[in-house]
Amino acid sequence: MFPRFCKLCYQVVDESIIKLRRFSSVQHSNATSEEFGDEEYEFKEDLQPVDVPIEKPKRKLIIKCKNPALNFYEGQTYPKFQPIPLASRGWHHRKSDGDYFTIYPTDTFDFNGIDTSASFRDVNLNEVLLQNLVDNNIIHPTTIQKLGIPKILEGRNVILTAETGCGKTFAFLVPLLQQIIELKPKRDRGFNRPLGLVLTPSRELTFQISKAAKKLAKNLGINIVTLVGGKTKKIMLNPPVGDIDLVIATLGVMSKLVTTNIYKMDEVRHVVLDEADTLFDDTFNDKLHYFLKKIPLGDEQQIVGDYPTTAQLTLNSATMPQDLPATLNTIIDTASLLPIGTGKEHKITVRQKFFRVIGPNKPMMLLKVIKPKIKSKTPIIIFANTSATCNFASIFLKQFNISALILHGNMPAMLRRNKFSEFQNGIHNIMIATDAGARGLDTTTAKDVINYDLPLISAEYVHRCGRIGRIGSPKDCRVINLISRPLEIVLTSKIEFAARKGNSIPMVDLLHNKDIEEGEFLRPNELQNYNDMEASQAETLKEMAEDFPHRLPH
């Protein structure tokens, strides 16, 4: 009987006290206890007399902050000569730990909004190629395909730029295969002299493009060769010889095989640089410049009789530098490159959530974010900036019986082979990768992206976010960013500032130009501290690993 009386006593407690306790518990709870499915719409109140009925207009929420006073709504503007309030502006202070804000997309890819009145038949493609498109459930061209395919078929040098996951690969593969179909019977080229060449920066992207090309080339009699590193010496010792129409390869292995005259480039009539901005990076630029000199590129495709005498160039990427490398001018007139885009470049089409986390707390924060998704087997990609951090995150999660696949550039070729396909096929639901897994890969199974480290180059951030929200991706995809370092806060502030101004993400490089790009978002003393933090990063990781048993939840 006594418990019943106790329960009765609880029922007569003033309701306002209960609500106050609940409010207090919510305010002091960790940010990760909040459900990630925030409401996209909220009511924005205006001050009106009490006796007048208040009709609250429903306005779309663009940025939702932990501090509601910093929320930003669609159509909201700021005074011209006043600083824009940013939720991330105070994140340089350690007491900002636990703060967060969410950016909702203003532009989303409309999966049902493809123009059904457009057809691939409008550009006079081969009937077998058209049937192969239908067999792969590609009925109507997307915007970038509708704009790009006719110009490429005209022989123009083009730059294809569009949001990630909108079909850019087929935008260059379809016209490339059509050109090979038309040119192949017109001349006997000899062995190992391809008509088309696709260069990529990574093995995984090479295999992905090759798989798509072979599906489209079914029953067309087009011979496709795929070349990646790892077996280059074996190929050089026992070179293959045959009638080759299209080569899809990484730049490194192709450069070696052409230098040793195993493959000849004099008959190439179309070169595609996929993820061109990466190939123009300092890592590849010199090698790419030397390689392209061996191909007869022209400002305009010259045709003698019915056969072109020069090759055309196609650059493809979701992000492209504003100024093309000066070295490209020595190979081709960059003015001849026709830019083709959808107008949605550098925009994120999924929800982005930014958490302010103190460095030592980041591993446990990662665990709290991932744990609720383990039972539902949600496919997740975790990005880190270095291979060492990838290995550390994998070891940390393994302490809690969470298995994760690792993918980074320092892995031996044999270990790296088929890793991505294991994630795609559902053998592993969590993949931890560097930017080797961020470029061009069609990760349609992934639903969430977690940036354990925020990249310091905004183009890399766009590509990471582009692994989700693609054609064929699950709905309600989201990006979760764990922000701890000073330069990460700078990039976060720039992203938030652009969202409040209604602009796309600015292309900045804090990794190489931090003194120029930091602007008003980073204080000088914090920049000095940043170098000290980088120097002690390895020691911090070692201390965290030793401290694992003491940090396990009881």
C-alpha positions in Angstrom: 0.0 0.0 0.0 2.9 2.4 0.8 4.1 2.6 -2.8 0.7 3.6 -3.9 0.6 6.5 -1.5 4.0 7.6 -2.8 2.7 7.5 -6.3 -0.3 9.5 -5.3 2.0 12.1 -3.7 3.9 12.5 -7.0 0.7 13.2 -8.9 -0.1 16.2 -6.8 3.2 17.9 -7.3 2.9 21.2 -9.1 3.1 20.6 -12.8 5.3 23.6 -13.4 8.1 22.1 -11.2 8.1 19.0 -13.3 8.3 21.0 -16.5 11.1 23.1 -14.9 13.1 19.9 -14.1 12.6 18.6 -17.6 13.8 21.9 -19.1 16.8 21.9 -16.9 17.7 18.3 -17.9 17.4 19.1 -21.5 19.6 22.2 -21.2 22.4 20.3 -19.5 22.2 17.1 -21.6 24.9 16.3 -24.1 24.3 17.5 -27.6 24.4 14.0 -29.0 21.4 13.0 -26.9 19.3 15.2 -29.2 17.6 13.4 -32.1 19.3 14.2 -35.4 16.0 14.4 -37.2 15.4 18.1 -36.4 12.3 19.8 -37.6 13.0 21.8 -40.8 10.2 24.2 -40.2 9.7 26.3 -37.0 7.4 29.1 -36.0 9.0 32.5 -35.8 7.2 34.8 -33.4 6.7 38.5 -33.9 5.9 40.9 -31.0 2.2 41.7 -31.1 -0.3 43.1 -28.6 -1.6 40.4 -26.2 -5.3 41.0 -27.0 -4.7 40.5 -30.8 -4.8 36.9 -32.0 -1.3 35.8 -33.0 -1.1 34.0 -36.3 2.3 32.5 -36.5 3.6 32.1 -40.1 5.4 29.0 -40.9 8.9 29.8 -42.2 11.5 27.4 -43.5 14.4 27.0 -41.1 17.8 27.2 -42.8 20.2 27.2 -39.8 19.1 25.8 -36.5 21.4 26.5 -33.5 21.7 25.4 -29.9 21.0 29.0 -29.1 17.6 29.7 -30.7 18.5 33.4 -31.0 21.0 32.6 -33.7 18.5 30.6 -35.9 18.3 31.7 -39.5 15.2 31.5 -41.6 14.5 31.5 -45.4 14.1 35.1 -46.5 15.8 36.6 -43.5 18.3 39.3 -44.1 20.9 41.1 -42.1 21.7 44.9 -41.9 24.3 45.8 -44.5 27.0 47.4 -42.2 26.6 45.2 -39.2 28.5 41.9 -38.6 26.5 38.8 -39.3 26.0 36.7 -36.1 27.6 33.3 -36.3 27.0 30.4 -34.0 30.6 29.3 -34.6 32.2 32.7 -33.9 32.8 31.9 -30.2 34.0 28.3 -30.8 37.7 29.2 -30.3 37.0 29.2 -26.6 37.2 25.8 -24.8 33.9 26.5 -23.0 32.1 26.2 -26.4 32.5 22.4 -26.1 29.1 20.9 -26.7 27.7 23.7 -28.9 26.2 22.8 -32.3 24.2 24.0 -35.3 22.5 22.4 -38.3 22.4 23.7 -41.9 19.4 22.5 -44.0 19.8 22.3 -47.7 18.2 25.0 -49.8 18.9 23.1 -53.1 18.3 19.4 -53.3 18.6 17.1 -56.2 15.1 16.3 -57.4 15.1 12.6 -58.1 11.7 12.8 -59.7 12.3 16.1 -61.5 14.3 14.8 -64.5 12.8 16.2 -67.7 10.9 13.3 -69.2 10.4 15.1 -72.5 14.2 14.9 -73.2 15.6 11.7 -74.6 19.0 10.2 -75.6 17.6 9.7 -79.1 17.7 13.5 -79.5 21.5 13.3 -80.1 21.4 10.4 -82.7 23.2 7.7 -80.7 23.8 4.1 -81.8 20.8 1.9 -81.4 22.7 -0.7 -79.4 24.1 2.0 -77.1 20.6 3.3 -76.6 19.4 -0.1 -75.7 22.2 -0.5 -73.2 21.2 2.7 -71.5 17.6 1.4 -71.2 18.9 -1.9 -69.8 20.7 0.0 -67.1 17.6 1.9 -66.2 18.9 5.2 -67.8 15.8 6.4 -69.7 16.0 10.2 -69.7 19.2 12.4 -69.4 19.9 14.5 -66.4 20.5 18.2 -66.8 24.3 17.9 -67.1 23.9 15.0 -69.6 21.4 17.0 -71.6 23.8 20.0 -71.8 27.1 18.2 -72.1 26.6 15.2 -74.5 25.7 17.3 -77.6 28.7 19.6 -77.2 31.1 16.7 -76.7 29.7 15.0 -79.8 30.5 18.2 -81.7 34.2 17.7 -80.9 34.4 20.7 -78.5 36.8 20.9 -75.6 34.6 21.1 -72.5 34.7 21.5 -68.7 31.8 19.6 -67.1 31.0 20.9 -63.6 27.9 20.0 -61.6 26.8 18.8 -58.2 28.0 15.4 -57.1 25.9 12.4 -57.9 24.0 13.9 -60.9 25.3 11.7 -63.6 28.5 13.4 -64.8 30.2 10.0 -65.6 27.6 9.1 -68.2 27.8 12.6 -69.5 31.3 11.9 -70.9 31.1 8.1 -71.3 28.0 8.1 -73.7 29.5 10.5 -76.3 33.0 8.9 -75.9 31.6 5.5 -76.8 29.6 6.9 -79.6 32.7 8.5 -81.1 34.6 5.2 -80.9 31.7 3.4 -82.6 32.0 5.9 -85.5 35.8 6.1 -85.8 36.8 2.4 -85.2 36.0 1.1 -88.7 37.5 4.0 -90.5 41.2 3.2 -89.9 43.5 0.3 -89.0 45.3 1.7 -86.0 47.6 -1.2 -85.1 48.1 -2.7 -81.6 48.0 -0.9 -78.3 46.8 2.3 -80.0 43.5 3.4 -78.3 41.0 5.9 -79.6 39.8 7.1 -76.2 41.5 7.6 -72.8 40.1 8.3 -69.4 42.5 9.3 -66.6 41.6 9.2 -62.9 43.5 9.9 -59.6 42.6 6.7 -57.8 42.2 2.9 -58.3 38.7 2.7 -56.9 37.4 5.4 -59.3 39.1 3.7 -62.2 37.4 0.4 -61.5 34.0 2.2 -61.0 34.2 4.0 -64.4 35.4 0.9 -66.1 32.5 -1.1 -64.8 30.0 1.6 -66.0 31.8 1.7 -69.4 31.6 -2.0 -69.9 27.9 -2.0 -69.2 27.3 0.6 -71.8 29.6 -1.0 -74.4 27.9 -4.4 -74.2 27.6 -6.0 -77.7 29.3 -3.0 -79.3 32.6 -4.7 -80.1 34.5 -2.0 -78.1 37.6 -3.4 -76.4 38.1 -1.7 -73.0 41.3 -2.0 -70.9 41.5 -1.1 -67.2 44.9 -0.2 -65.7 45.8 0.5 -62.1 49.0 0.5 -60.1 50.3 -2.5 -58.2 51.3 -4.7 -61.1 53.1 -2.2 -63.3 56.4 -4.1 -63.3 54.7 -7.3 -64.3 53.0 -5.6 -67.2 56.3 -4.0 -68.3 58.1 -7.4 -68.2 55.3 -9.2 -70.1 53.4 -6.4 -72.0 49.9 -7.2 -73.4 49.4 -6.7 -77.1 46.0 -6.3 -78.7 43.4 -4.2 -80.5 42.4 -1.6 -77.8 39.7 1.0 -78.2 39.4 2.6 -74.8 41.8 2.7 -71.9 40.6 3.7 -68.4 43.6 4.1 -66.1 45.2 5.9 -63.2 47.7 8.6 -64.2 50.7 7.0 -62.6 50.5 3.6 -64.3 49.5 5.1 -67.7 52.4 7.5 -67.7 54.9 4.6 -67.1 53.4 2.4 -69.8 53.4 5.2 -72.3 57.0 6.2 -71.5 58.1 2.6 -72.1 56.2 2.6 -75.4 53.9 -0.2 -74.4 51.0 2.0 -75.3 51.0 4.6 -78.1 49.1 7.8 -77.8 49.2 9.0 -81.5 45.8 7.6 -82.3 44.0 9.0 -79.3 41.1 11.3 -80.3 39.4 12.0 -77.0 41.0 12.4 -73.5 38.9 12.7 -70.4 40.4 13.9 -67.1 38.0 12.7 -64.4 38.3 14.6 -61.1 40.4 17.1 -63.0 40.9 19.4 -60.1 42.7 16.6 -58.2 44.9 15.8 -61.3 45.8 19.5 -61.5 47.0 19.3 -57.9 50.8 19.6 -57.2 50.9 15.9 -56.6 50.0 15.1 -60.2 50.5 18.3 -62.1 54.0 17.9 -63.4 53.4 14.3 -64.4 50.1 15.2 -66.1 51.7 18.0 -68.0 54.5 15.8 -69.3 52.0 13.1 -70.3 49.5 15.3 -72.1 52.4 16.6 -74.4 52.4 13.1 -76.0 48.8 13.4 -77.1 47.9 15.4 -80.3 45.4 17.8 -78.5 44.0 20.7 -80.5 42.1 23.9 -79.7 39.5 22.8 -82.2 39.1 19.2 -83.6 40.5 19.3 -87.2 38.8 16.8 -89.5 40.5 15.7 -92.8 38.1 13.7 -94.9 35.9 12.1 -92.3 38.6 11.5 -89.7 39.8 13.9 -87.0 43.5 14.7 -86.9 43.6 16.1 -83.3 42.2 15.0 -80.0 39.6 16.8 -77.9 39.8 17.3 -74.1 37.1 16.9 -71.5 37.6 18.0 -67.9 35.1 16.6 -65.4 34.7 17.4 -61.7 32.2 18.6 -59.1 34.7 21.4 -58.1 37.0 23.2 -60.5 39.6 25.8 -59.6 38.8 29.3 -60.8 42.1 29.6 -62.6 43.3 26.6 -64.6 47.0 25.7 -64.2 49.3 27.9 -66.2 51.0 24.7 -67.5 47.8 23.7 -69.3 48.3 26.8 -71.6 51.4 25.2 -73.0 49.4 22.2 -74.2 46.0 23.7 -75.2 44.4 27.2 -75.4 42.4 27.2 -72.3 40.0 29.7 -73.9 38.9 26.8 -76.1 37.5 25.0 -73.1 33.7 25.4 -73.0 32.4 25.5 -69.4 29.1 23.5 -69.0 27.4 23.4 -65.6 24.1 23.1 -63.9 24.5 26.2 -61.7 24.5 24.2 -58.5 28.2 23.6 -58.2 29.8 23.9 -54.7 26.4 23.4 -53.0 25.5 20.7 -50.5 22.2 18.9 -51.1 22.0 17.2 -47.7 21.7 18.3 -44.1 24.9 19.3 -42.3 25.4 19.2 -38.6 28.4 20.8 -36.9 29.4 19.8 -33.3 32.1 21.7 -31.3 34.2 19.1 -29.6 37.3 19.4 -27.5 40.1 17.3 -29.0 40.4 14.6 -26.3 36.7 14.1 -26.3 36.4 13.5 -30.0 36.7 9.6 -30.0 34.0 9.3 -27.4 31.8 11.7 -29.3 32.3 9.6 -32.5 31.2 6.5 -30.5 28.0 8.3 -29.2 27.1 9.3 -32.8 27.7 5.9 -34.2 26.2 3.6 -31.5 22.5 4.3 -32.2 23.1 3.5 -35.9 24.7 0.1 -35.3 21.5 -1.8 -34.6 19.8 -0.4 -37.7 23.0 -1.3 -39.8 23.1 2.2 -41.3 25.9 2.5 -43.9 28.3 5.2 -42.7 31.5 6.7 -44.1 33.9 8.2 -41.6 36.5 10.6 -43.1 39.8 11.5 -41.6 42.6 13.7 -42.9 45.5 11.2 -42.5 45.9 7.4 -42.7 47.2 7.4 -39.1 43.9 8.8 -37.9 42.0 6.2 -40.0 43.9 3.4 -38.2 43.4 5.0 -34.8 39.6 5.4 -35.3 39.4 1.8 -36.4 41.3 0.5 -33.4 39.2 2.7 -31.1 35.9 1.4 -32.5 37.2 -2.2 -32.3 37.5 -1.7 -28.5 33.7 -1.5 -28.5 33.2 -4.5 -30.9 32.4 -2.2 -33.8 34.0 -3.5 -37.0 35.0 -0.9 -39.6 36.7 -1.2 -43.0 39.7 1.0 -43.7 40.6 2.7 -47.0 43.5 5.1 -47.5 46.3 5.7 -49.9 49.1 4.2 -47.8 47.6 0.7 -47.9 49.4 -1.8 -50.2 47.6 -2.3 -53.5 46.7 -5.9 -52.7 45.1 -5.0 -49.4 43.3 -2.0 -50.9 41.8 -4.0 -53.7 38.1 -4.8 -53.4 37.8 -2.9 -50.1 35.3 -0.4 -51.5 33.2 -3.2 -53.1 32.9 -4.8 -49.7 31.3 -1.7 -48.3 29.1 -1.3 -51.3 27.9 -4.9 -51.0 27.0 -4.6 -47.3 29.8 -6.8 -46.0 30.8 -3.9 -43.8 28.5 -1.1 -42.8 31.2 1.3 -41.7 34.1 2.6 -43.8 36.8 4.8 -42.5 38.7 6.6 -45.3 40.9 9.5 -46.2 40.1 11.6 -49.3 41.0 8.6 -51.4 37.4 7.5 -50.8 35.9 11.0 -51.4 36.5 11.5 -55.1 34.0 10.4 -57.6 33.0 7.1 -55.9 29.4 6.2 -56.4 28.6 5.4 -52.7 24.8 5.0 -53.2 24.4 2.7 -50.3 25.8 5.2 -47.7 23.3 7.2 -45.7 25.6 9.2 -43.3 28.9 10.9 -43.6 30.9 11.7 -40.5 33.9 14.0 -40.8 36.0 13.0 -37.8 38.5 15.5 -39.2 37.2 18.4 -41.2 39.2 18.9 -44.4 41.1 22.2 -44.6 40.3 22.5 -48.3 36.7 23.3 -48.9 36.7 21.5 -52.3 37.4 18.3 -50.4 34.5 19.0 -48.0 32.2 19.3 -51.0 33.4 16.0 -52.4 33.0 14.2 -49.0 29.5 15.5 -48.7 28.8 14.3 -52.2 29.2 10.7 -51.2 25.5 10.9 -50.1 22.5 12.6 -51.5 23.2 11.1 -54.9 20.9 9.5 -57.6 19.9 6.2 -55.9 20.9 7.2 -52.4 18.6 6.7 -49.4 16.5 9.6 -48.3 17.3 11.8 -45.3 21.0 11.6 -45.7 23.1 13.7 -43.4 26.6 15.0 -42.8 28.0 15.2 -39.2 31.1 17.2 -38.6 33.2 17.0 -35.4 35.0 20.3 -35.0 38.0 20.6 -32.7 41.0 22.4 -34.2 41.3 26.2 -34.9 41.5 25.9 -38.7 38.5 23.6 -38.7 36.6 26.3 -36.8 37.7 28.8 -39.5 36.3 26.7 -42.3 33.2 26.0 -40.3 32.7 29.8 -39.9 33.1 30.3 -43.7 30.6 27.6 -44.4 28.1 29.1 -41.9 28.7 32.6 -43.2 28.0 31.5 -46.8 24.8 29.7 -45.7 23.5 32.8 -44.0 24.3 34.9 -47.1 22.6 32.4 -49.4 25.8 31.7 -51.2 27.5 28.4 -52.3 30.5 27.2 -50.3 33.6 29.3 -51.0 36.6 27.6 -52.5 39.4 28.1 -49.9 42.6 26.3 -49.1 43.5 26.6 -45.4 46.0 23.8 -45.7 48.4 25.7 -48.0 47.1 29.3 -47.6 46.1 29.6 -44.0 47.8 32.9 -43.5 45.8 34.4 -46.4 42.4 32.6 -45.9 42.0 32.9 -42.2 40.5 36.4 -42.4 38.5 37.6 -39.4 37.6 34.0 -38.3 41.0 33.2 -36.6 42.8 35.2 -34.1 46.6 35.4 -34.3 47.3 33.8 -31.0 45.1 30.9 -32.0 47.0 30.4 -35.2 50.2 30.2 -33.2 48.7 27.6 -30.9 47.5 25.6 -34.0 51.1 24.7 -35.0 51.8 23.5 -31.4 48.6 21.4 -31.5 49.7 19.8 -34.9 53.1 18.9 -33.5 51.7 17.1 -30.4 49.0 15.3 -32.3 50.8 11.9 -32.5 51.5 12.1 -28.7 47.9 12.9 -28.0 46.7 9.9 -30.0 49.1 7.6 -28.1 47.8 8.9 -24.7 44.2 8.3 -25.9 45.0 4.7 -26.9 46.6 4.0 -23.5 43.7 5.6 -21.7 41.0 3.4 -23.5 40.3 1.0 -20.5 39.7 3.9 -18.1 37.3 5.7 -20.6 35.1 2.7 -21.1 31.5 3.4 -20.0 30.4 1.4 -17.0 
